[in-house]
């Protein structure tokens, strides 16, 4: 299991005390926020720590995407999908 897979699994398992899952609108809004942050970061100049920021933003985006899918009753197990992957690509098809 890759380090990214472990981070994704941990992030998906984190719950706030009163967290019963986001509404679809909240999940979609979070996905858009993460996507904007990711686009800004990947277009930014390469500064020290840039790589860690990109990984963090990708992780936040993937978590938001899974939570959106779950909020509309799509059963997904990205961690299991990554574990079964034979080519090492990320579960959502992006490299």
Biopython code that builds the backbone (N, CA, C, O; Angstrom):
import numpy as np
from Bio.PDB.StructureBuilder import StructureBuilder

atoms = [
    (1, "UNK", "N", (0.852, -1.169, 0.000)),
    (1, "UNK", "CA", (0.000, 0.000, 0.000)),
    (1, "UNK", "C", (0.901, 1.237, 0.000)),
    (1, "UNK", "O", (1.843, 1.329, 0.787)),
    (2, "UNK", "N", (0.604, 2.175, -0.883)),
    (2, "UNK", "CA", (1.422, 3.378, -0.995)),
    (2, "UNK", "C", (1.146, 4.343, 0.162)),
    (2, "UNK", "O", (0.141, 4.231, 0.863)),
    (3, "UNK", "N", (2.060, 5.280, 0.336)),
    (3, "UNK", "CA", (1.882, 6.290, 1.377)),
    (3, "UNK", "C", (0.639, 7.135, 1.084)),
    (3, "UNK", "O", (-0.102, 7.488, 2.001)),
    (4, "UNK", "N", (0.411, 7.459, -0.199)),
    (4, "UNK", "CA", (-0.770, 8.251, -0.558)),
    (4, "UNK", "C", (-2.050, 7.497, -0.192)),
    (4, "UNK", "O", (-3.002, 8.093, 0.311)),
    (5, "UNK", "N", (-2.071, 6.194, -0.444)),
    (5, "UNK", "CA", (-3.227, 5.374, -0.106)),
    (5, "UNK", "C", (-3.480, 5.411, 1.393)),
    (5, "UNK", "O", (-4.625, 5.523, 1.829)),
    (6, "UNK", "N", (-2.436, 5.318, 2.170)),
    (6, "UNK", "CA", (-2.583, 5.369, 3.625)),
    (6, "UNK", "C", (-3.105, 6.735, 4.074)),
    (6, "UNK", "O", (-3.977, 6.816, 4.939)),
    (7, "UNK", "N", (-2.573, 7.799, 3.489)),
    (7, "UNK", "CA", (-3.047, 9.140, 3.824)),
    (7, "UNK", "C", (-4.509, 9.319, 3.443)),
    (7, "UNK", "O", (-5.287, 9.884, 4.212)),
    (8, "UNK", "N", (-4.887, 8.845, 2.268)),
    (8, "UNK", "CA", (-6.273, 8.955, 1.817)),
    (8, "UNK", "C", (-7.205, 8.179, 2.738)),
    (8, "UNK", "O", (-8.262, 8.680, 3.123)),
    (9, "UNK", "N", (-6.818, 6.964, 3.087)),
    (9, "UNK", "CA", (-7.639, 6.164, 4.000)),
    (9, "UNK", "C", (-7.807, 6.833, 5.344)),
    (9, "UNK", "O", (-8.908, 6.850, 5.894)),
    (10, "UNK", "N", (-6.731, 7.385, 5.884)),
    (10, "UNK", "CA", (-6.804, 8.080, 7.173)),
    (10, "UNK", "C", (-7.692, 9.310, 7.083)),
    (10, "UNK", "O", (-8.506, 9.559, 7.971)),
    (11, "UNK", "N", (-7.536, 10.076, 6.014)),
    (11, "UNK", "CA", (-8.347, 11.286, 5.848)),
    (11, "UNK", "C", (-9.824, 10.952, 5.716)),
    (11, "UNK", "O", (-10.669, 11.668, 6.253)),
    (12, "UNK", "N", (-10.143, 9.884, 5.016)),
    (12, "UNK", "CA", (-11.544, 9.503, 4.850)),
    (12, "UNK", "C", (-12.150, 8.963, 6.139)),
    (12, "UNK", "O", (-13.361, 9.051, 6.345)),
    (13, "UNK", "N", (-11.321, 8.409, 6.997)),
    (13, "UNK", "CA", (-11.829, 7.852, 8.251)),
    (13, "UNK", "C", (-11.953, 8.885, 9.363)),
    (13, "UNK", "O", (-12.546, 8.604, 10.405)),
    (14, "UNK", "N", (-11.401, 10.074, 9.155)),
    (14, "UNK", "CA", (-11.515, 11.113, 10.176)),
    (14, "UNK", "C", (-12.932, 11.659, 10.189)),
    (14, "UNK", "O", (-13.500, 11.984, 9.146)),
    (15, "UNK", "N", (-13.482, 11.750, 11.368)),
    (15, "UNK", "CA", (-14.828, 12.295, 11.543)),
    (15, "UNK", "C", (-14.814, 13.286, 12.682)),
    (15, "UNK", "O", (-14.190, 13.050, 13.717)),
    (16, "UNK", "N", (-15.502, 14.393, 12.494)),
    (16, "UNK", "CA", (-15.705, 15.313, 13.599)),
    (16, "UNK", "C", (-16.810, 14.736, 14.470)),
    (16, "UNK", "O", (-17.629, 13.962, 13.973)),
    (17, "UNK", "N", (-16.863, 15.087, 15.766)),
    (17, "UNK", "CA", (-17.853, 14.513, 16.671)),
    (17, "UNK", "C", (-19.293, 14.569, 16.172)),
    (17, "UNK", "O", (-20.027, 13.590, 16.305)),
    (18, "UNK", "N", (-19.708, 15.700, 15.600)),
    (18, "UNK", "CA", (-21.100, 15.829, 15.156)),
    (18, "UNK", "C", (-21.251, 15.575, 13.659)),
    (18, "UNK", "O", (-22.275, 15.924, 13.072)),
    (19, "UNK", "N", (-20.243, 14.972, 13.042)),
    (19, "UNK", "CA", (-20.241, 14.783, 11.588)),
    (19, "UNK", "C", (-21.114, 13.594, 11.203)),
    (19, "UNK", "O", (-20.792, 12.450, 11.525)),
    (20, "UNK", "N", (-22.208, 13.863, 10.520)),
    (20, "UNK", "CA", (-23.060, 12.786, 10.024)),
    (20, "UNK", "C", (-22.982, 12.703, 8.510)),
    (20, "UNK", "O", (-23.757, 11.991, 7.873)),
    (21, "UNK", "N", (-22.053, 13.428, 7.954)),
    (21, "UNK", "CA", (-21.880, 13.438, 6.509)),
    (21, "UNK", "C", (-22.390, 14.738, 5.935)),
    (21, "UNK", "O", (-23.394, 15.282, 6.397)),
    (22, "UNK", "N", (-21.703, 15.234, 4.932)),
    (22, "UNK", "CA", (-22.113, 16.507, 4.347)),
    (22, "UNK", "C", (-23.355, 16.350, 3.479)),
    (22, "UNK", "O", (-23.623, 15.274, 2.944)),
    (23, "UNK", "N", (-24.113, 17.445, 3.349)),
    (23, "UNK", "CA", (-25.193, 17.429, 2.376)),
    (23, "UNK", "C", (-24.549, 17.436, 0.996)),
    (23, "UNK", "O", (-23.360, 17.729, 0.867)),
    (24, "UNK", "N", (-25.311, 17.123, -0.014)),
    (24, "UNK", "CA", (-24.776, 17.133, -1.367)),
    (24, "UNK", "C", (-24.272, 18.523, -1.740)),
    (24, "UNK", "O", (-23.211, 18.654, -2.351)),
    (25, "UNK", "N", (-25.024, 19.561, -1.378)),
    (25, "UNK", "CA", (-24.607, 20.935, -1.693)),
    (25, "UNK", "C", (-23.303, 21.284, -0.983)),
    (25, "UNK", "O", (-22.414, 21.889, -1.581)),
    (26, "UNK", "N", (-23.185, 20.905, 0.292)),
    (26, "UNK", "CA", (-21.949, 21.172, 1.036)),
    (26, "UNK", "C", (-20.771, 20.406, 0.443)),
    (26, "UNK", "O", (-19.672, 20.946, 0.319)),
    (27, "UNK", "N", (-21.002, 19.148, 0.078)),
    (27, "UNK", "CA", (-19.939, 18.327, -0.500)),
    (27, "UNK", "C", (-19.488, 18.890, -1.843)),
    (27, "UNK", "O", (-18.294, 18.897, -2.144)),
    (28, "UNK", "N", (-20.439, 19.361, -2.651)),
    (28, "UNK", "CA", (-20.094, 19.939, -3.948)),
    (28, "UNK", "C", (-19.335, 21.251, -3.774)),
    (28, "UNK", "O", (-18.371, 21.510, -4.495)),
    (29, "UNK", "N", (-19.762, 22.076, -2.826)),
    (29, "UNK", "CA", (-19.063, 23.339, -2.557)),
    (29, "UNK", "C", (-17.628, 23.071, -2.103)),
    (29, "UNK", "O", (-16.707, 23.769, -2.527)),
    (30, "UNK", "N", (-17.431, 22.072, -1.249)),
    (30, "UNK", "CA", (-16.081, 21.727, -0.795)),
    (30, "UNK", "C", (-15.229, 21.211, -1.948)),
    (30, "UNK", "O", (-14.044, 21.532, -2.037)),
    (31, "UNK", "N", (-15.821, 20.418, -2.824)),
    (31, "UNK", "CA", (-15.094, 19.920, -3.995)),
    (31, "UNK", "C", (-14.632, 21.082, -4.869)),
    (31, "UNK", "O", (-13.492, 21.090, -5.333)),
    (32, "UNK", "N", (-15.501, 22.060, -5.096)),
    (32, "UNK", "CA", (-15.127, 23.230, -5.894)),
    (32, "UNK", "C", (-14.019, 24.039, -5.219)),
    (32, "UNK", "O", (-13.102, 24.510, -5.891)),
    (33, "UNK", "N", (-14.098, 24.205, -3.888)),
    (33, "UNK", "CA", (-13.041, 24.930, -3.168)),
    (33, "UNK", "C", (-11.706, 24.217, -3.319)),
    (33, "UNK", "O", (-10.680, 24.848, -3.575)),
    (34, "UNK", "N", (-11.726, 22.910, -3.160)),
    (34, "UNK", "CA", (-10.480, 22.131, -3.286)),
    (34, "UNK", "C", (-9.932, 22.196, -4.702)),
    (34, "UNK", "O", (-8.720, 22.285, -4.897)),
    (35, "UNK", "N", (-10.809, 22.153, -5.684)),
    (35, "UNK", "CA", (-10.371, 22.200, -7.078)),
    (35, "UNK", "C", (-9.720, 23.553, -7.400)),
    (35, "UNK", "O", (-8.681, 23.604, -8.059)),
    (36, "UNK", "N", (-10.339, 24.652, -6.930)),
    (36, "UNK", "CA", (-9.757, 25.977, -7.157)),
    (36, "UNK", "C", (-8.379, 26.078, -6.507)),
    (36, "UNK", "O", (-7.436, 26.592, -7.108)),
    (37, "UNK", "N", (-8.274, 25.582, -5.268)),
    (37, "UNK", "CA", (-6.993, 25.634, -4.556)),
    (37, "UNK", "C", (-5.943, 24.804, -5.299)),
    (37, "UNK", "O", (-4.785, 25.209, -5.401)),
    (38, "UNK", "N", (-6.346, 23.656, -5.811)),
    (38, "UNK", "CA", (-5.427, 22.793, -6.554)),
    (38, "UNK", "C", (-4.976, 23.469, -7.850)),
    (38, "UNK", "O", (-3.799, 23.404, -8.203)),
    (39, "UNK", "N", (-5.894, 24.111, -8.552)),
    (39, "UNK", "CA", (-5.523, 24.792, -9.794)),
    (39, "UNK", "C", (-4.580, 25.956, -9.538)),
    (39, "UNK", "O", (-3.653, 26.183, -10.317)),
    (40, "UNK", "N", (-4.798, 26.684, -8.476)),
    (40, "UNK", "CA", (-3.909, 27.791, -8.125)),
    (40, "UNK", "C", (-2.531, 27.255, -7.774)),
    (40, "UNK", "O", (-1.515, 27.788, -8.220)),
    (41, "UNK", "N", (-2.502, 26.202, -6.974)),
    (41, "UNK", "CA", (-1.219, 25.652, -6.518)),
    (41, "UNK", "C", (-0.420, 25.079, -7.683)),
    (41, "UNK", "O", (0.788, 25.302, -7.763)),
    (42, "UNK", "N", (-1.062, 24.352, -8.580)),
    (42, "UNK", "CA", (-0.310, 23.723, -9.674)),
    (42, "UNK", "C", (0.153, 24.753, -10.686)),
    (42, "UNK", "O", (1.080, 24.486, -11.450)),
    (43, "UNK", "N", (-0.474, 25.934, -10.711)),
    (43, "UNK", "CA", (-0.047, 26.983, -11.617)),
    (43, "UNK", "C", (0.975, 27.920, -10.993)),
    (43, "UNK", "O", (1.552, 28.763, -11.680)),
    (44, "UNK", "N", (1.195, 27.777, -9.706)),
    (44, "UNK", "CA", (2.112, 28.669, -8.996)),
    (44, "UNK", "C", (3.564, 28.288, -9.291)),
    (44, "UNK", "O", (3.867, 27.187, -9.751)),
    (45, "UNK", "N", (4.437, 29.238, -9.008)),
    (45, "UNK", "CA", (5.862, 28.975, -9.215)),
    (45, "UNK", "C", (6.357, 27.949, -8.196)),
    (45, "UNK", "O", (5.755, 27.750, -7.141)),
    (46, "UNK", "N", (7.427, 27.331, -8.530)),
    (46, "UNK", "CA", (8.008, 26.295, -7.674)),
    (46, "UNK", "C", (8.802, 26.927, -6.537)),
    (46, "UNK", "O", (9.919, 27.402, -6.743)),
    (47, "UNK", "N", (8.242, 26.931, -5.372)),
    (47, "UNK", "CA", (8.883, 27.451, -4.176)),
    (47, "UNK", "C", (9.206, 26.275, -3.256)),
    (47, "UNK", "O", (8.643, 25.193, -3.423)),
    (48, "UNK", "N", (10.103, 26.468, -2.289)),
    (48, "UNK", "CA", (10.355, 25.397, -1.317)),
    (48, "UNK", "C", (9.039, 24.972, -0.655)),
    (48, "UNK", "O", (8.243, 25.815, -0.241)),
    (49, "UNK", "N", (8.828, 23.696, -0.563)),
    (49, "UNK", "CA", (7.599, 23.177, 0.033)),
    (49, "UNK", "C", (6.463, 23.031, -0.958)),
    (49, "UNK", "O", (5.379, 22.581, -0.587)),
    (50, "UNK", "N", (6.686, 23.400, -2.206)),
    (50, "UNK", "CA", (5.634, 23.349, -3.227)),
    (50, "UNK", "C", (5.087, 21.933, -3.399)),
    (50, "UNK", "O", (3.875, 21.742, -3.501)),
    (51, "UNK", "N", (5.960, 20.960, -3.430)),
    (51, "UNK", "CA", (5.526, 19.578, -3.640)),
    (51, "UNK", "C", (4.596, 19.080, -2.548)),
    (51, "UNK", "O", (3.598, 18.414, -2.826)),
    (52, "UNK", "N", (4.926, 19.405, -1.308)),
    (52, "UNK", "CA", (4.075, 19.001, -0.191)),
    (52, "UNK", "C", (2.702, 19.664, -0.296)),
    (52, "UNK", "O", (1.682, 19.032, -0.022)),
    (53, "UNK", "N", (2.678, 20.921, -0.690)),
    (53, "UNK", "CA", (1.402, 21.623, -0.859)),
    (53, "UNK", "C", (0.550, 21.001, -1.948)),
    (53, "UNK", "O", (-0.666, 20.882, -1.797)),
    (54, "UNK", "N", (1.177, 20.605, -3.042)),
    (54, "UNK", "CA", (0.441, 19.971, -4.138)),
    (54, "UNK", "C", (-0.149, 18.638, -3.679)),
    (54, "UNK", "O", (-1.310, 18.340, -3.961)),
    (55, "UNK", "N", (0.643, 17.844, -2.977)),
    (55, "UNK", "CA", (0.140, 16.557, -2.478)),
    (55, "UNK", "C", (-1.023, 16.790, -1.515)),
    (55, "UNK", "O", (-2.034, 16.090, -1.581)),
    (56, "UNK", "N", (-0.884, 17.759, -0.632)),
    (56, "UNK", "CA", (-1.942, 18.078, 0.321)),
    (56, "UNK", "C", (-3.217, 18.499, -0.402)),
    (56, "UNK", "O", (-4.312, 18.072, -0.035)),
    (57, "UNK", "N", (-3.076, 19.331, -1.423)),
    (57, "UNK", "CA", (-4.250, 19.778, -2.177)),
    (57, "UNK", "C", (-4.892, 18.634, -2.959)),
    (57, "UNK", "O", (-6.118, 18.551, -3.043)),
    (58, "UNK", "N", (-4.074, 17.755, -3.529)),
    (58, "UNK", "CA", (-4.621, 16.579, -4.226)),
    (58, "UNK", "C", (-5.385, 15.684, -3.242)),
    (58, "UNK", "O", (-6.465, 15.183, -3.554)),
    (59, "UNK", "N", (-4.820, 15.498, -2.076)),
    (59, "UNK", "CA", (-5.469, 14.672, -1.060)),
    (59, "UNK", "C", (-6.815, 15.286, -0.653)),
    (59, "UNK", "O", (-7.819, 14.579, -0.569)),
    (60, "UNK", "N", (-6.834, 16.584, -0.406)),
    (60, "UNK", "CA", (-8.081, 17.261, -0.032)),
    (60, "UNK", "C", (-9.116, 17.136, -1.146)),
    (60, "UNK", "O", (-10.298, 16.923, -0.875)),
    (61, "UNK", "N", (-8.675, 17.267, -2.402)),
    (61, "UNK", "CA", (-9.588, 17.143, -3.533)),
    (61, "UNK", "C", (-10.157, 15.726, -3.615)),
    (61, "UNK", "O", (-11.361, 15.548, -3.802)),
    (62, "UNK", "N", (-9.293, 14.723, -3.477)),
    (62, "UNK", "CA", (-9.760, 13.337, -3.542)),
    (62, "UNK", "C", (-10.744, 13.026, -2.414)),
    (62, "UNK", "O", (-11.744, 12.342, -2.634)),
    (63, "UNK", "N", (-10.465, 13.522, -1.215)),
    (63, "UNK", "CA", (-11.380, 13.316, -0.083)),
    (63, "UNK", "C", (-12.725, 13.984, -0.388)),
    (63, "UNK", "O", (-13.778, 13.387, -0.167)),
    (64, "UNK", "N", (-12.688, 15.208, -0.889)),
    (64, "UNK", "CA", (-13.929, 15.912, -1.221)),
    (64, "UNK", "C", (-14.717, 15.178, -2.301)),
    (64, "UNK", "O", (-15.945, 15.115, -2.246)),
    (65, "UNK", "N", (-14.013, 14.627, -3.277)),
    (65, "UNK", "CA", (-14.672, 13.883, -4.351)),
    (65, "UNK", "C", (-15.359, 12.630, -3.812)),
    (65, "UNK", "O", (-16.494, 12.335, -4.186)),
    (66, "UNK", "N", (-14.686, 11.906, -2.948)),
    (66, "UNK", "CA", (-15.278, 10.700, -2.354)),
    (66, "UNK", "C", (-16.486, 11.067, -1.495)),
    (66, "UNK", "O", (-17.513, 10.390, -1.541)),
    (67, "UNK", "N", (-16.364, 12.140, -0.710)),
    (67, "UNK", "CA", (-17.487, 12.551, 0.140)),
    (67, "UNK", "C", (-18.682, 13.001, -0.696)),
    (67, "UNK", "O", (-19.829, 12.758, -0.319)),
    (68, "UNK", "N", (-18.423, 13.653, -1.821)),
    (68, "UNK", "CA", (-19.522, 14.013, -2.720)),
    (68, "UNK", "C", (-20.192, 12.751, -3.252)),
    (68, "UNK", "O", (-21.418, 12.644, -3.244)),
    (69, "UNK", "N", (-19.396, 11.808, -3.707)),
    (69, "UNK", "CA", (-19.959, 10.553, -4.223)),
    (69, "UNK", "C", (-20.799, 9.860, -3.162)),
    (69, "UNK", "O", (-21.902, 9.392, -3.445)),
    (70, "UNK", "N", (-20.289, 9.793, -1.962)),
    (70, "UNK", "CA", (-21.028, 9.137, -0.880)),
    (70, "UNK", "C", (-22.292, 9.898, -0.518)),
    (70, "UNK", "O", (-23.286, 9.289, -0.120)),
    (71, "UNK", "N", (-22.271, 11.237, -0.651)),
    (71, "UNK", "CA", (-23.456, 12.035, -0.306)),
    (71, "UNK", "C", (-24.607, 11.794, -1.276)),
    (71, "UNK", "O", (-25.764, 12.051, -0.944)),
    (72, "UNK", "N", (-24.295, 11.299, -2.477)),
    (72, "UNK", "CA", (-25.352, 10.981, -3.435)),
    (72, "UNK", "C", (-25.491, 9.467, -3.612)),
    (72, "UNK", "O", (-25.942, 8.976, -4.647)),
    (73, "UNK", "N", (-25.089, 8.752, -2.569)),
    (73, "UNK", "CA", (-25.281, 7.298, -2.452)),
    (73, "UNK", "C", (-24.512, 6.490, -3.489)),
    (73, "UNK", "O", (-24.970, 5.427, -3.907)),
    (74, "UNK", "N", (-23.363, 6.977, -3.901)),
    (74, "UNK", "CA", (-22.481, 6.176, -4.756)),
    (74, "UNK", "C", (-21.488, 5.492, -3.834)),
    (74, "UNK", "O", (-20.716, 6.151, -3.138)),
    (75, "UNK", "N", (-21.513, 4.186, -3.835)),
    (75, "UNK", "CA", (-20.620, 3.413, -2.989)),
    (75, "UNK", "C", (-19.254, 3.360, -3.654)),
    (75, "UNK", "O", (-19.114, 2.858, -4.769)),
    (76, "UNK", "N", (-18.263, 3.876, -2.969)),
    (76, "UNK", "CA", (-16.917, 3.853, -3.537)),
    (76, "UNK", "C", (-15.908, 3.524, -2.444)),
    (76, "UNK", "O", (-16.065, 3.905, -1.284)),
    (77, "UNK", "N", (-14.887, 2.817, -2.849)),
    (77, "UNK", "CA", (-13.800, 2.443, -1.953)),
    (77, "UNK", "C", (-12.491, 2.737, -2.670)),
    (77, "UNK", "O", (-11.848, 1.829, -3.198)),
    (78, "UNK", "N", (-12.092, 4.018, -2.689)),
    (78, "UNK", "CA", (-10.880, 4.355, -3.425)),
    (78, "UNK", "C", (-9.638, 3.694, -2.872)),
    (78, "UNK", "O", (-8.722, 3.367, -3.628)),
    (79, "UNK", "N", (-9.589, 3.489, -1.563)),
    (79, "UNK", "CA", (-8.406, 2.862, -0.965)),
    (79, "UNK", "C", (-8.293, 1.424, -1.444)),
    (79, "UNK", "O", (-7.202, 0.966, -1.782)),
    (80, "UNK", "N", (-9.406, 0.710, -1.477)),
    (80, "UNK", "CA", (-9.406, -0.654, -1.989)),
    (80, "UNK", "C", (-9.060, -0.701, -3.467)),
    (80, "UNK", "O", (-8.377, -1.618, -3.923)),
    (81, "UNK", "N", (-9.536, 0.297, -4.217)),
    (81, "UNK", "CA", (-9.235, 0.360, -5.646)),
    (81, "UNK", "C", (-7.751, 0.589, -5.889)),
    (81, "UNK", "O", (-7.162, -0.006, -6.791)),
    (82, "UNK", "N", (-7.151, 1.453, -5.081)),
    (82, "UNK", "CA", (-5.716, 1.706, -5.223)),
    (82, "UNK", "C", (-4.934, 0.454, -4.871)),
    (82, "UNK", "O", (-3.968, 0.104, -5.550)),
    (83, "UNK", "N", (-5.353, -0.218, -3.810)),
    (83, "UNK", "CA", (-4.642, -1.413, -3.373)),
    (83, "UNK", "C", (-4.667, -2.499, -4.444)),
    (83, "UNK", "O", (-3.722, -3.277, -4.572)),
    (84, "UNK", "N", (-5.752, -2.545, -5.211)),
    (84, "UNK", "CA", (-5.879, -3.569, -6.253)),
    (84, "UNK", "C", (-5.270, -3.147, -7.576)),
    (84, "UNK", "O", (-5.186, -3.949, -8.506)),
    (85, "UNK", "N", (-4.840, -1.878, -7.672)),
    (85, "UNK", "CA", (-4.298, -1.357, -8.913)),
    (85, "UNK", "C", (-2.993, -2.064, -9.264)),
    (85, "UNK", "O", (-2.132, -2.275, -8.409)),
    (86, "UNK", "N", (-2.865, -2.420, -10.525)),
    (86, "UNK", "CA", (-1.630, -3.076, -10.955)),
    (86, "UNK", "C", (-0.673, -2.110, -11.624)),
    (86, "UNK", "O", (0.507, -2.418, -11.787)),
    (87, "UNK", "N", (-1.174, -0.931, -12.017)),
    (87, "UNK", "CA", (-0.288, -0.008, -12.723)),
    (87, "UNK", "C", (0.159, 1.164, -11.854)),
    (87, "UNK", "O", (0.931, 2.003, -12.319)),
    (88, "UNK", "N", (-0.299, 1.246, -10.616)),
    (88, "UNK", "CA", (0.177, 2.269, -9.706)),
    (88, "UNK", "C", (-0.428, 3.646, -9.898)),
    (88, "UNK", "O", (-0.021, 4.579, -9.204)),
    (89, "UNK", "N", (-1.378, 3.821, -10.803)),
    (89, "UNK", "CA", (-1.989, 5.130, -10.992)),
    (89, "UNK", "C", (-2.982, 5.395, -9.875)),
    (89, "UNK", "O", (-3.497, 4.473, -9.242)),
    (90, "UNK", "N", (-3.241, 6.680, -9.646)),
    (90, "UNK", "CA", (-4.193, 7.056, -8.623)),
    (90, "UNK", "C", (-5.565, 6.535, -8.999)),
    (90, "UNK", "O", (-5.860, 6.327, -10.176)),
    (91, "UNK", "N", (-6.396, 6.328, -8.001)),
    (91, "UNK", "CA", (-7.704, 5.697, -8.197)),
    (91, "UNK", "C", (-8.617, 6.474, -9.127)),
    (91, "UNK", "O", (-9.479, 5.864, -9.760)),
    (92, "UNK", "N", (-8.477, 7.776, -9.242)),
    (92, "UNK", "CA", (-9.401, 8.542, -10.058)),
    (92, "UNK", "C", (-8.892, 8.724, -11.491)),
    (92, "UNK", "O", (-9.476, 9.480, -12.267)),
    (93, "UNK", "N", (-7.821, 8.040, -11.835)),
    (93, "UNK", "CA", (-7.332, 8.036, -13.195)),
    (93, "UNK", "C", (-6.340, 9.131, -13.520)),
    (93, "UNK", "O", (-5.775, 9.142, -14.614)),
    (94, "UNK", "N", (-6.111, 10.059, -12.592)),
    (94, "UNK", "CA", (-5.131, 11.114, -12.835)),
    (94, "UNK", "C", (-3.766, 10.619, -12.388)),
    (94, "UNK", "O", (-3.646, 9.857, -11.429)),
    (95, "UNK", "N", (-2.744, 11.066, -13.099)),
    (95, "UNK", "CA", (-1.397, 10.665, -12.694)),
    (95, "UNK", "C", (-0.712, 11.757, -11.942)),
    (95, "UNK", "O", (0.434, 11.594, -11.522)),
]
sb = StructureBuilder()
sb.init_structure("model")
sb.init_model(0)
sb.init_chain("A")
sb.init_seg("    ")
for serial, (resi, resn, name, xyz) in enumerate(atoms, 1):
    if name == "N":
        sb.init_residue(resn, " ", resi, " ")
    sb.init_atom(name, np.array(xyz, "f"), 0.0, 1.0, " ", f" {name:<3s}", serial, name[0])
structure = sb.get_structure()
